[in-house]
Amino acid sequence: MLIGNVTDYIRHEKIEKSGVYKDDHIHVIMLNLPAGEELKPHISPVDAFFIVQQGEVEFMLEGEVFHLRPGDMFHFKARQLHALKAISDFSMLIVK
């Protein structure tokens, strides 16, 4: 079954979260950040896995900084403090 194409959800006019897919077990979101935009430190109530689709980002997790590029995959546990700063127009697919 074809659900769609993730590139249909990539936009960089503003910070944007778009629901891509959701069922009883998983929630898939596309997060877009224009270059220079940030998501301030926050926590997720659930574990998360993401795949960088486009651009570069500084991903801060519990005080450690990771420089991520297209194709990079990352996993973190629920309730870990994290933040993002887009170095260039940035998009990632998040699975929770």
Residue pairs with C-beta under 8 A, 6 or more apart in sequence:
3 20
3 21
4 20
6 20
6 30
6 53
6 93
7 53
9 18
9 20
9 30
9 32
9 91
10 30
10 32
10 53
10 54
10 91
11 32
12 32
12 33
12 34
12 35
12 89
12 90
12 91
13 34
14 32
14 34
15 32
15 33
15 34
15 37
15 39
16 30
16 31
16 32
17 29
17 30
17 31
17 32
18 29
18 30
18 32
19 27
19 28
19 29
20 28
20 29
20 30
20 93
21 27
21 28
22 28
26 95
26 96
27 95
27 96
28 93
28 94
28 95
28 96
29 93
29 94
29 96
30 53
30 91
30 92
30 93
30 94
31 50
31 91
31 92
31 94
32 89
32 90
32 91
33 39
33 55
33 57
33 84
33 86
33 89
33 90
33 91
34 86
34 89
34 90
35 55
35 86
35 87
35 88
35 89
35 90
36 85
36 86
37 85
37 86
38 83
38 84
38 85
38 86
39 83
39 84
40 83
41 60
41 81
41 82
41 83
42 81
42 82
42 83
43 78
43 79
43 80
43 81
43 82
44 76
44 78
44 79
44 80
44 82
44 96
45 78
45 79
46 78
46 96
47 75
47 76
47 77
47 78
47 96
48 75
48 76
48 78
48 94
48 95
48 96
49 73
49 74
49 75
49 94
49 95
49 96
50 73
50 74
50 75
50 92
50 93
50 94
50 95
51 71
51 72
51 73
51 92
51 93
52 68
52 69
52 70
52 71
52 72
52 73
52 74
52 90
52 91
52 92
53 70
53 91
53 92
53 93
54 70
54 89
54 90
54 91
55 70
55 86
55 87
55 88
55 89
55 90
55 91
56 67
56 68
56 69
56 86
56 87
56 88
56 90
57 67
57 68
57 84
57 85
57 86
57 87
57 90
57 92
58 65
58 66
58 67
58 68
58 84
58 85
58 87
59 65
59 66
59 67
59 68
59 74
59 82
59 83
59 84
60 66
60 82
60 83
60 84
60 85
61 76
61 80
61 81
61 82
62 80
62 81
62 82
63 81
66 74
67 87
68 74
76 82
84 90
